[in-house]
Amino acid sequence: MDGGADLERLARGYRGFARHCAAGGSPAYARICEEVARDGEVLGLVASLPRGNKRQPNLLLGAVRYLGGPVQGWGPWRAWLVGHWEQVRRVVMERHTQTNEVRRCTALLPVLAGVPGPLALLEVGASAGLCLYPDRYRYSFDGGAQVGPAGSPVLLECATSGGVPVPERVPRVVWRAGVDLNPLDAGAEEDVRWLEALVWPGREEAGRRARLRGAASVVAADPPLLVEGDLVERVGAVAALAPAGATLVVFHSAVLAYLSQERREEFVRVVGALEGRWVANEGWRVFAGWENAEPVVETDFTVAVDGRVVAYAGEHGQSLAWV
């Protein structure tokens, strides 16, 4: 690919992410990404990064936040980025986009409650494993009575539609494990700070940060098994560690979009051969060929059990619409 075409492809990606940020309640990031797409010098810096995931807008924005850079206003952000480029580049090369939005458990809970227990949970793309503890958080659907342990420091609120089967209790989980290319430690301040840096500025920011910190404290007190490695290559071996007598549930949220189509298909073959259930919570284009894959709200995720779409979820777990 020639240089001009490479820059134009990058610009399209940043314009698309700007629209996503605008729809997701982060006007500051929307403005910054729109301007990145117009700025030849900044696009050139981004193009100096390896092709693929290292050029992601979310990773670049997170690196600037992690290093203490500004997030409000294009001018200050641009000046800071250019002036600190080598530091930003170092963080981008060392880190990965690993948003661990614990409120996504609101999409998991009604599904898990319908699976015969006890449960053995295996999350691929687990990051710090915050979503491996759906039984340790409190839930309130549509402002109703809370479900879950009363002493939990985390309350997950969700608006529903379409007759969501809201459970009266959390499932019993007897084993939990995760696979990630770069597992994070919920008990390590630097790793938690990186997760915080990936939270978008905007109206949801304070709540997301509070939930993240609360969930990290839960996980740090009783860490799961986190295995480093490629999710396609390691999921089978880790699944084999699940205890007998428990129902294995392999799940993932906002992970498979980072895989090529070929790797996604290979993952489906691997997970389909396992004894257990498979729960996917992904952007609809990941499995666009599935029946009912596309949600009404463009930014919503599609929730599926064993390849069958059952619901659409807000990307940060704020809503759930049953199919």
C-alpha positions in Angstrom: 0.0 0.0 0.0 1.4 3.4 -1.0 1.8 6.2 1.6 -1.1 8.3 0.5 -3.5 5.3 0.5 -2.2 4.3 3.9 -2.9 7.7 5.3 -6.4 7.9 3.8 -7.2 4.5 5.2 -6.1 5.7 8.7 -8.1 8.9 8.3 -11.3 6.9 7.5 -10.7 4.8 10.5 -10.4 7.8 12.8 -13.5 9.5 11.3 -15.4 6.3 11.9 -14.2 6.2 15.5 -15.2 9.8 15.9 -18.8 8.9 15.0 -18.6 6.0 17.4 -17.4 8.3 20.2 -20.1 10.9 19.4 -22.8 8.2 19.6 -21.2 6.8 22.8 -21.3 10.1 24.7 -17.7 11.3 24.4 -17.8 14.5 22.4 -14.2 15.3 23.4 -12.9 12.1 21.8 -15.1 12.6 18.8 -13.6 16.1 18.1 -10.1 14.8 18.6 -10.5 11.9 16.2 -12.1 14.1 13.6 -9.1 16.4 13.7 -6.6 13.6 13.6 -8.2 12.5 10.4 -7.5 16.0 8.9 -4.0 16.4 10.3 -1.2 15.1 8.0 1.5 15.3 10.6 -0.4 13.4 13.3 -1.6 10.8 10.7 2.1 10.4 9.8 3.0 9.7 13.4 0.2 7.1 13.7 1.3 5.6 10.3 4.8 5.1 11.8 3.3 2.5 14.2 3.0 -1.1 13.0 0.0 -1.9 10.9 -2.9 -3.5 12.6 -4.1 -3.1 16.2 -1.3 -0.7 17.2 -2.9 2.1 15.1 -6.2 1.8 16.9 -7.7 5.2 18.0 -8.7 3.8 21.4 -5.1 2.6 22.0 -3.6 6.0 21.1 -6.1 7.9 23.1 -5.6 5.6 26.1 -1.8 6.0 25.9 -2.1 9.8 26.0 -4.4 9.6 29.1 -2.2 7.1 30.8 0.7 9.5 30.5 -1.3 12.4 31.9 -2.0 14.2 28.6 -5.0 16.4 28.1 -8.3 15.0 26.8 -10.4 18.2 26.4 -9.7 20.2 23.3 -7.9 19.4 20.0 -5.2 22.1 20.3 -3.8 21.1 23.7 -4.1 17.4 22.8 -2.2 17.7 19.5 0.6 19.8 21.0 1.0 17.3 23.9 1.0 14.3 21.5 3.6 15.8 19.2 5.8 16.9 22.1 5.6 13.5 23.9 5.5 11.2 20.9 8.3 8.9 21.9 6.7 8.3 25.3 3.3 7.7 23.7 4.8 5.3 21.2 6.4 3.3 24.0 3.1 2.9 25.8 1.3 2.0 22.6 3.9 -0.7 21.8 3.8 -2.1 25.4 0.1 -2.0 26.0 -3.1 -3.3 24.3 -6.7 -2.2 24.1 -8.2 -4.1 27.0 -11.3 -2.3 28.1 -12.7 -4.2 31.1 -16.3 -2.8 31.4 -17.7 -4.7 34.3 -21.3 -3.5 33.6 -21.3 -5.9 30.6 -22.1 -8.5 33.2 -25.7 -7.2 33.0 -25.9 -8.9 29.6 -24.4 -12.1 30.9 -26.5 -12.5 34.0 -29.9 -13.4 32.4 -28.1 -15.9 30.1 -26.0 -17.5 32.9 -29.1 -17.8 35.1 -30.6 -20.1 32.5 -27.7 -22.5 32.4 -27.7 -25.5 34.7 -25.2 -25.0 37.5 -22.9 -24.9 39.1 -20.9 -22.9 36.5 -17.3 -23.0 35.4 -16.6 -19.6 33.7 -13.9 -19.2 31.0 -13.5 -15.8 29.5 -11.4 -15.3 26.4 -9.9 -11.8 26.1 -10.3 -11.5 29.8 -8.0 -8.5 30.4 -7.9 -8.3 34.3 -10.8 -10.8 34.6 -13.4 -8.3 36.0 -16.2 -9.9 34.1 -15.4 -13.3 35.5 -17.2 -12.4 38.7 -20.9 -11.9 37.8 -21.9 -13.7 41.0 -20.0 -11.1 43.2 -21.8 -8.0 42.0 -25.2 -6.4 42.7 -27.6 -5.7 39.9 -30.6 -3.5 39.5 -32.7 -3.9 36.3 -35.0 -1.0 35.5 -34.5 0.4 39.0 -36.1 -2.7 40.6 -35.0 -4.8 43.6 -31.3 -5.5 43.8 -30.0 -9.0 42.9 -26.7 -10.3 44.2 -24.6 -10.2 47.4 -25.6 -7.2 49.6 -22.1 -6.4 50.6 -20.7 -6.1 47.1 -19.0 -2.7 46.4 -20.3 -2.9 42.8 -23.8 -2.0 41.7 -24.6 -2.6 38.0 -27.7 -0.8 36.7 -29.4 -1.7 33.4 -32.5 -0.6 31.5 -34.4 -3.5 29.8 -36.9 -4.0 27.1 -38.5 -7.0 25.2 -39.1 -9.1 28.3 -35.6 -9.8 29.6 -35.8 -12.8 32.0 -34.4 -11.0 35.0 -33.1 -13.6 37.5 -34.0 -13.5 41.2 -30.5 -14.6 42.2 -27.0 -14.8 40.8 -25.7 -18.1 39.6 -23.3 -20.3 41.6 -19.8 -20.2 40.1 -17.3 -22.8 41.3 -14.4 -22.1 38.9 -13.3 -19.1 36.8 -10.4 -18.7 34.4 -9.4 -16.4 31.5 -7.1 -16.3 28.5 -5.5 -13.1 27.3 -2.5 -12.1 25.2 -1.5 -9.8 28.0 -3.3 -10.6 31.2 -3.6 -7.7 33.7 -3.4 -7.9 37.4 -6.4 -6.3 39.2 -4.2 -6.0 42.3 -1.5 -4.0 40.4 -2.0 -0.2 40.5 -0.3 0.4 37.1 -2.6 -2.2 35.4 -5.7 -0.7 37.0 -4.5 2.8 36.0 -4.2 1.6 32.4 -7.8 0.3 32.5 -8.9 3.7 33.8 -7.0 5.4 30.9 -9.1 3.4 28.5 -12.3 4.9 29.9 -13.6 7.6 27.6 -14.1 11.1 28.9 -17.8 12.1 29.0 -21.0 11.8 31.0 -20.4 8.1 31.8 -16.8 8.5 32.9 -17.3 8.9 36.7 -19.6 5.9 37.0 -17.4 3.7 34.8 -14.3 4.6 36.9 -16.1 3.8 40.1 -17.3 0.5 38.9 -13.9 -0.4 37.6 -12.2 0.3 40.9 -14.9 -1.5 42.9 -14.6 -4.6 40.6 -10.8 -4.5 40.8 -11.0 -4.8 44.5 -13.3 -7.8 44.3 -11.0 -9.6 41.8 -7.8 -8.7 43.7 -9.2 -10.3 46.8 -9.7 -13.6 45.1 -7.8 -13.7 41.8 -8.9 -16.0 39.0 -6.6 -18.2 36.9 -5.4 -16.0 34.0 -3.4 -17.7 31.3 -1.3 -15.7 28.8 -1.7 -16.7 25.2 -3.7 -16.6 22.0 -7.3 -17.3 22.7 -7.7 -19.7 19.7 -4.7 -21.7 20.7 -5.2 -21.8 24.5 -9.0 -22.0 25.0 -9.2 -25.8 24.7 -6.3 -26.5 27.1 -7.7 -24.1 29.7 -11.2 -25.5 29.3 -9.9 -28.9 30.1 -9.0 -27.6 33.6 -12.6 -26.9 34.5 -13.9 -29.2 37.3 -16.0 -32.2 36.6 -19.7 -31.7 37.6 -19.7 -28.0 36.6 -21.2 -26.6 33.3 -18.4 -24.9 31.3 -19.4 -21.5 29.9 -17.0 -19.9 27.5 -17.7 -16.2 26.9 -16.3 -13.0 25.5 -17.2 -9.3 25.1 -15.8 -7.0 22.5 -12.9 -9.3 21.7 -13.4 -11.1 18.4 -13.4 -7.8 16.4 -9.7 -7.8 16.9 -9.3 -11.1 15.1 -9.2 -11.7 11.4 -12.2 -13.4 9.8 -10.1 -16.6 9.4 -9.2 -16.6 13.1 -12.8 -16.0 14.1 -13.9 -19.0 12.1 -11.2 -21.1 13.7 -12.3 -20.0 17.1 -15.9 -20.9 16.4 -14.7 -24.4 15.4 -12.6 -24.8 18.5 -15.3 -23.6 21.0 -17.9 -25.6 19.2 -16.0 -28.8 19.9 -16.0 -28.1 23.7 -18.5 -29.6 26.1 -20.4 -26.6 27.4 -22.0 -23.4 26.4 -20.7 -20.4 24.4 -21.9 -16.9 25.1 -20.8 -14.1 22.7 -21.3 -10.3 23.4 -19.9 -8.6 20.3 -20.5 -5.9 17.8 -22.9 -7.3 15.2 -20.5 -7.2 12.3 -18.3 -9.9 14.0 -21.0 -12.4 13.1 -23.0 -10.5 10.6 -24.4 -13.7 9.0 -26.3 -14.8 12.1 -30.0 -14.5 12.1 -31.1 -11.3 13.9 -27.5 -10.2 14.2 -28.0 -6.5 13.5 -29.4 -4.4 16.4 -31.7 -1.4 16.0 -29.2 0.8 17.8 -26.0 0.8 15.8 -23.6 0.9 18.7 -25.3 -1.9 20.6 -23.7 -5.3 21.0 -25.3 -8.6 19.9 -25.6 -11.2 22.6 -25.7 -14.9 21.4 -25.8 -18.3 23.1 -24.3 -21.1 21.0 -24.6 -19.0 17.9 -28.2 -18.0 18.4 -28.9 -14.3 19.0 -30.9 -13.7 22.2 -30.5 -10.0 23.0 -28.9 -6.7 22.2 -26.9 -5.0 24.8 -25.6 -1.4 25.3 -21.8 -1.5 24.6 -21.1 -0.6 28.2 -24.0 -2.7 29.7 -26.3 0.2 30.2 -29.2 -1.5 28.4 -30.5 -4.9 27.4 -33.2 -5.7 24.8 -34.4 -9.3 24.5 -35.1 -10.7 21.1 
